[in-house]
């Protein structure tokens, strides 16, 4: 009997706890005036605020990073096989990094004299006002990468449509300048490296030729060139790859740390090339077919002198070609980005979005008003229960 009473009580409690949709609607209907007034006031205030907020205009441009190579010569192919870039390639990450750099924003501000407009009357408060202005303008310039299409979209938000377009164009112009300056620096470093190596090789070749001429006069010995032709050709290829790899390491070491994987790999390759060159030169005793030990042992006195002259000639010729190509690269105009869509002139403001703000405010305030009504009703019901106890 007691169990039956307990079950009956629990069922009654469940019925009381069930949501009565009619009662909910009745609550909403009884408080319809409050809901309408609350929703109307919030929506009206949002509409007023949307008209008061300052307008923002957005200029858009689309660019695509392009790669440059030094040409289609056989030297370019050799350099590519050695892993040395024959031109300065820029991918999306490089271009995006420049677009987000402080240097680019500072140049844009200087070009358009924006520092007073950005800092207004607080310019004198800062020790480095240009840097502060560049930090503040950061939120107005955005670059979005489209991996699928391989493009970068540049957007500039500004309170003036004409200035938004000018800033966007200045961003593109300064992006090209910065990328060109970087490429010029690399080409110049390569040119200086090859010039120094060529001068040293020239003096070494002069000394070797004098030594060879002296030996020929004294011993009257002539060495057929085809006797070491294969070794010399292999040596020339190894020297070419080594020189280009050294130039690559020289360039990489200015921007990469010593423990960077790419730099370590380059040094490992250089060590391997030095070993192979030493084998060809006969400095390392080995059973490798690359060794010239057996050939040199036939003519122990003449062959080393002759070999040195030929090696230096090959090295001098290769350096001359590399230097010529480096000079061409240095003088070339390097453009790394192509403009697909030029900066647009925004006819209408992009912000504030008045219709969206009003619509969101209406829906949000409506739900908030209903929520408040239910909370008030719940508080009233609870007070009645406590009063009846």
C-alpha positions as CSV (number, residue, x, y, z in Angstrom):
1,X,0.0,0.0,0.0
2,X,2.8,2.3,0.9
3,X,4.6,1.5,-2.4
4,X,1.4,2.4,-4.4
5,X,1.2,5.8,-2.6
6,X,4.9,6.5,-3.4
7,X,4.4,5.7,-7.1
8,X,1.3,7.9,-7.3
9,X,3.1,10.8,-5.7
10,X,6.1,10.5,-8.1
11,X,3.8,10.4,-11.1
12,X,2.0,13.5,-9.9
13,X,5.4,15.2,-9.5
14,X,6.4,14.3,-13.0
15,X,3.2,15.7,-14.5
16,X,3.8,18.9,-12.6
17,X,7.4,19.2,-13.9
18,X,6.3,18.6,-17.6
19,X,6.5,21.7,-19.8
20,X,3.0,23.0,-20.7
21,X,3.3,24.6,-24.1
22,X,0.0,26.4,-23.7
23,X,1.2,27.9,-20.4
24,X,4.4,29.1,-22.0
25,X,2.5,30.7,-24.8
26,X,0.1,32.3,-22.3
27,X,3.1,33.7,-20.4
28,X,4.5,35.2,-23.6
29,X,1.1,36.6,-24.7
30,X,0.5,38.2,-21.3
31,X,3.9,39.9,-21.5
32,X,3.7,40.8,-25.2
33,X,3.9,44.5,-24.5
34,X,7.1,44.2,-22.6
35,X,8.6,42.0,-25.3
36,X,7.6,44.3,-28.1
37,X,8.8,47.4,-26.3
38,X,12.1,45.8,-25.3
39,X,12.7,44.4,-28.7
40,X,11.8,47.6,-30.4
41,X,14.0,49.8,-28.2
42,X,17.1,47.6,-28.7
43,X,16.5,47.3,-32.4
44,X,16.0,51.1,-32.7
45,X,19.1,51.9,-30.7
46,X,21.1,49.4,-32.8
47,X,19.9,51.1,-35.9
48,X,20.8,54.6,-34.6
49,X,24.3,53.3,-33.6
50,X,24.8,51.8,-37.0
51,X,24.3,55.3,-38.5
52,X,26.5,56.9,-35.9
53,X,29.5,54.5,-36.3
54,X,32.2,55.8,-38.7
55,X,32.1,54.3,-42.1
56,X,34.9,52.0,-43.3
57,X,35.8,51.4,-47.0
58,X,37.6,48.3,-48.2
59,X,39.9,48.2,-51.2
60,X,40.8,44.8,-52.6
61,X,43.5,43.6,-54.9
62,X,44.7,40.1,-56.0
63,X,48.3,39.2,-56.8
64,X,50.1,36.0,-57.7
65,X,53.7,35.2,-56.7
66,X,55.8,34.3,-59.8
67,X,59.2,32.6,-60.0
68,X,62.2,33.9,-61.9
69,X,65.0,31.8,-63.3
70,X,68.3,33.1,-64.7
71,X,67.8,31.6,-68.2
72,X,67.8,28.4,-70.1
73,X,71.5,28.0,-70.5
74,X,73.4,24.8,-69.8
75,X,75.0,26.5,-66.9
76,X,71.5,27.0,-65.3
77,X,70.9,23.2,-65.6
78,X,74.2,22.4,-63.9
79,X,73.4,24.9,-61.1
80,X,70.0,23.4,-60.6
81,X,71.5,19.9,-60.4
82,X,73.9,21.2,-57.7
83,X,71.0,22.6,-55.7
84,X,72.0,26.3,-56.2
85,X,69.1,28.5,-57.2
86,X,69.9,30.2,-60.5
87,X,67.2,32.8,-59.8
88,X,65.6,34.0,-56.7
89,X,62.3,32.1,-56.2
90,X,59.6,33.6,-54.0
91,X,56.6,31.5,-52.9
92,X,53.4,32.5,-51.2
93,X,55.0,32.3,-47.8
94,X,57.8,34.7,-48.7
95,X,55.4,37.3,-50.2
96,X,53.0,37.0,-47.3
97,X,55.8,37.5,-44.8
98,X,56.8,40.8,-46.6
99,X,53.2,41.9,-46.7
100,X,52.9,41.5,-42.9
101,X,56.3,43.0,-42.2
102,X,56.8,46.3,-40.2
103,X,59.2,47.5,-42.9
104,X,56.5,47.5,-45.6
105,X,54.0,49.3,-43.4
106,X,56.5,52.0,-42.5
107,X,57.3,52.6,-46.2
108,X,53.6,52.9,-47.0
109,X,53.1,55.5,-44.2
110,X,56.1,57.5,-45.5
111,X,54.9,57.4,-49.1
112,X,51.4,58.7,-48.3
113,X,52.3,60.9,-45.3
114,X,49.9,59.0,-43.0
115,X,51.7,59.4,-39.7
116,X,49.7,62.5,-38.7
117,X,46.4,61.0,-39.7
118,X,47.1,57.8,-37.8
119,X,48.5,59.3,-34.6
120,X,46.5,62.6,-34.8
121,X,47.5,64.8,-31.9
122,X,49.5,62.2,-30.0
123,X,52.5,62.2,-32.4
124,X,54.8,64.0,-29.9
125,X,54.1,61.5,-27.2
126,X,56.2,58.8,-28.8
127,X,59.9,58.4,-29.3
128,X,59.5,56.5,-32.5
129,X,56.2,57.7,-34.0
130,X,56.7,55.9,-37.3
131,X,57.0,52.6,-35.6
132,X,53.9,53.2,-33.5
133,X,51.9,54.3,-36.6
134,X,53.0,51.1,-38.4
135,X,51.8,49.0,-35.5
136,X,48.4,50.7,-35.5
137,X,47.9,50.4,-39.2
138,X,48.6,46.6,-39.0
139,X,44.9,45.8,-38.4
140,X,43.9,47.8,-41.6
141,X,46.1,45.8,-44.0
142,X,45.4,42.1,-44.5
143,X,46.7,39.4,-46.8
144,X,44.8,36.2,-47.3
145,X,46.4,33.3,-49.2
146,X,44.3,31.1,-51.5
147,X,46.3,27.9,-51.6
148,X,44.0,26.3,-54.3
149,X,44.4,29.2,-56.8
150,X,47.9,30.2,-55.8
151,X,46.9,33.8,-55.3
152,X,47.1,36.4,-52.4
153,X,44.2,38.8,-51.8
154,X,45.2,42.1,-50.2
155,X,42.5,44.1,-48.4
156,X,42.9,47.6,-47.0
157,X,40.3,49.1,-44.6
158,X,40.2,52.9,-44.3
159,X,37.7,55.6,-43.5
160,X,38.3,57.3,-46.9
161,X,37.6,55.3,-50.2
162,X,40.3,57.1,-52.2
163,X,42.9,56.7,-49.5
164,X,42.0,53.0,-49.2
165,X,42.8,52.5,-52.9
166,X,46.0,54.5,-52.6
167,X,47.3,52.5,-49.6
168,X,46.6,49.2,-51.4
169,X,48.5,50.4,-54.4
170,X,51.4,51.6,-52.2
171,X,51.4,48.2,-50.5
172,X,51.9,46.4,-53.9
173,X,54.6,48.9,-55.1
174,X,56.6,48.6,-51.9
175,X,56.2,44.8,-51.9
176,X,57.9,44.7,-55.3
177,X,60.7,47.1,-54.2
178,X,61.5,45.0,-51.1
179,X,61.5,41.8,-53.0
180,X,63.7,43.3,-55.7
181,X,66.1,44.6,-53.1
182,X,66.5,41.2,-51.5
183,X,67.0,39.5,-54.9
184,X,69.6,42.2,-55.8
185,X,71.5,41.5,-52.6
186,X,71.8,37.8,-53.3
187,X,72.9,38.4,-56.8
188,X,75.5,40.9,-55.7
189,X,76.9,38.5,-53.1
190,X,77.2,35.7,-55.7
191,X,79.0,38.1,-58.1
192,X,81.5,39.2,-55.4
193,X,82.1,35.6,-54.5
194,X,82.8,34.5,-58.1
195,X,85.1,37.6,-58.7
196,X,87.2,36.7,-55.7
197,X,87.5,33.1,-56.7
198,X,88.3,34.0,-60.3
199,X,91.1,36.3,-59.2
200,X,92.7,33.7,-56.9
201,X,92.4,31.0,-59.7
202,X,94.0,33.4,-62.2
203,X,97.1,33.8,-60.1
204,X,97.3,30.1,-59.3
205,X,97.0,29.3,-63.1
206,X,99.7,31.8,-63.9
207,X,102.1,30.2,-61.4
208,X,101.3,26.7,-62.6
209,X,101.9,27.6,-66.2
210,X,105.3,29.1,-65.4
211,X,106.2,25.9,-63.5
212,X,105.0,23.7,-66.4
213,X,106.9,25.7,-69.0
214,X,110.1,25.5,-66.9
215,X,109.7,21.8,-66.5
216,X,109.1,21.3,-70.3
217,X,112.2,23.2,-71.2
218,X,114.3,21.3,-68.7
219,X,113.0,17.7,-69.3
220,X,111.6,18.0,-72.8
221,X,108.6,15.9,-71.9
222,X,105.2,16.1,-73.6
223,X,102.0,14.6,-72.1
224,X,99.1,13.6,-74.4
225,X,96.0,15.4,-73.3
226,X,93.7,12.4,-73.9
227,X,95.7,10.4,-71.2
228,X,93.8,12.1,-68.4
229,X,90.7,13.3,-70.4
230,X,88.2,11.3,-68.4
231,X,89.6,12.3,-65.1
232,X,89.7,16.0,-66.1
233,X,86.1,16.0,-67.3
234,X,84.9,14.4,-64.0
235,X,87.1,16.9,-62.1
236,X,85.6,19.8,-63.9
237,X,82.1,18.7,-63.1
238,X,83.0,18.2,-59.4
239,X,84.6,21.6,-59.2
240,X,81.6,23.3,-60.9
241,X,79.2,21.7,-58.4
242,X,81.5,22.6,-55.5
243,X,81.8,26.3,-56.5
244,X,78.1,26.7,-56.8
245,X,77.5,24.9,-53.5
246,X,80.0,27.2,-51.8
247,X,78.2,30.2,-53.2
248,X,74.9,28.8,-52.0
249,X,76.3,28.2,-48.5
250,X,77.7,31.7,-48.5
251,X,74.2,33.1,-49.3
252,X,72.3,30.8,-46.9
253,X,74.7,31.5,-44.0
254,X,73.5,35.2,-43.9
255,X,69.9,34.2,-43.2
256,X,70.0,30.8,-41.7
257,X,71.4,29.6,-38.4
258,X,74.3,27.1,-38.2
259,X,72.1,24.3,-37.1
260,X,69.4,24.8,-39.8
261,X,68.7,21.5,-41.6
262,X,69.2,23.0,-45.1
263,X,72.6,24.5,-44.1
264,X,73.7,21.2,-42.5
265,X,72.7,19.3,-45.6
266,X,74.7,21.7,-47.8
267,X,77.8,21.3,-45.7
268,X,77.5,17.5,-45.8
269,X,77.3,17.7,-49.6
270,X,80.3,19.9,-49.7
271,X,82.3,17.4,-47.6
272,X,81.3,14.7,-50.0
273,X,82.4,16.7,-53.0
274,X,85.8,17.6,-51.3
275,X,86.4,13.9,-50.8
276,X,85.6,13.0,-54.4
277,X,87.9,15.9,-55.6
278,X,90.6,14.6,-53.4
279,X,90.2,11.2,-54.9
280,X,90.6,12.5,-58.4
281,X,93.5,14.6,-57.4
282,X,95.2,11.6,-55.8
283,X,95.4,13.0,-52.4
284,X,93.5,10.1,-50.9
285,X,94.5,6.5,-51.5
286,X,91.5,4.6,-52.7
287,X,90.5,1.7,-54.9
288,X,87.9,3.9,-56.6
289,X,88.1,4.1,-60.4
290,X,88.1,7.9,-60.0
291,X,91.7,7.8,-58.6
292,X,94.5,9.0,-60.9
293,X,97.1,7.3,-58.8
294,X,98.0,4.7,-61.4
295,X,98.1,7.2,-64.2
296,X,100.3,9.6,-62.2
297,X,102.6,6.9,-61.2
298,X,103.6,6.4,-64.8
299,X,104.8,9.9,-65.1
300,X,105.5,10.9,-61.5
301,X,107.2,14.2,-62.2
302,X,105.4,15.7,-65.2
303,X,101.8,14.5,-64.6
304,X,101.1,16.5,-61.4
305,X,102.2,19.7,-62.9
306,X,100.2,19.1,-66.1
307,X,97.2,18.0,-64.1
308,X,97.3,21.1,-62.0
309,X,97.4,23.4,-65.0
310,X,94.4,21.6,-66.6
311,X,92.5,21.7,-63.4
312,X,93.0,25.4,-63.0
313,X,92.1,26.0,-66.6
314,X,88.8,24.2,-66.1
315,X,88.1,26.0,-62.9
316,X,89.0,29.4,-64.5
317,X,86.7,28.8,-67.4
318,X,83.8,27.7,-65.2
319,X,84.3,30.7,-62.9
320,X,84.2,33.0,-65.9
321,X,80.8,31.7,-67.0
322,X,79.4,31.8,-63.5
323,X,80.6,35.4,-63.0
324,X,79.1,36.4,-66.3
325,X,75.7,34.9,-65.3
326,X,75.9,36.5,-61.8
327,X,76.5,40.0,-63.4
328,X,73.5,39.5,-65.7
329,X,71.3,38.5,-62.6
330,X,72.5,41.5,-60.8
331,X,71.5,43.9,-63.5
332,X,68.2,42.2,-64.2
333,X,64.9,43.8,-63.0
334,X,63.3,41.3,-60.7
335,X,59.5,41.2,-60.3
336,X,58.2,38.6,-58.0
337,X,54.5,39.4,-58.0
338,X,52.0,39.8,-60.8
339,X,48.8,41.9,-60.2
340,X,45.7,40.0,-61.2
341,X,43.2,42.5,-59.9
342,X,44.4,46.0,-59.3
343,X,43.2,47.8,-56.1
344,X,39.5,48.6,-56.4
345,X,37.9,51.9,-55.5
346,X,35.2,51.1,-52.9
347,X,32.0,52.9,-53.9
348,X,30.1,51.8,-50.8
349,X,31.3,51.4,-47.2
350,X,32.0,47.8,-46.1
351,X,31.4,48.7,-42.4
352,X,29.2,49.1,-40.5
353,X,26.8,46.5,-42.0
354,X,23.6,48.3,-41.0
355,X,21.0,45.7,-42.1
356,X,22.9,42.9,-40.6
357,X,23.3,44.8,-37.3
358,X,19.6,45.6,-37.1
359,X,18.6,42.0,-38.0
360,X,20.9,40.5,-35.4
361,X,19.8,43.0,-32.8
362,X,16.1,42.2,-33.5
363,X,16.5,38.5,-33.2
364,X,18.8,38.7,-30.2
365,X,16.7,41.2,-28.3
366,X,13.5,39.1,-29.0
367,X,15.0,36.0,-27.5
368,X,16.5,38.0,-24.6
369,X,13.1,39.6,-23.9
370,X,11.4,36.2,-23.8
371,X,14.1,34.8,-21.6
372,X,13.6,37.7,-19.2
373,X,9.8,37.1,-19.2
374,X,10.3,33.4,-18.3
375,X,12.8,34.3,-15.5
376,X,10.4,36.8,-14.0
377,X,7.5,34.3,-14.2
378,X,9.6,31.6,-12.5
379,X,10.5,34.0,-9.7
380,X,6.8,34.9,-9.2
381,X,5.8,31.2,-9.0
382,X,8.5,30.4,-6.5
383,X,7.5,33.3,-4.3
384,X,3.9,32.0,-4.4
385,X,5.0,28.5,-3.4
386,X,7.0,29.8,-0.4
387,X,4.0,32.0,0.6
388,X,1.7,29.0,0.6
389,X,4.0,26.9,2.8
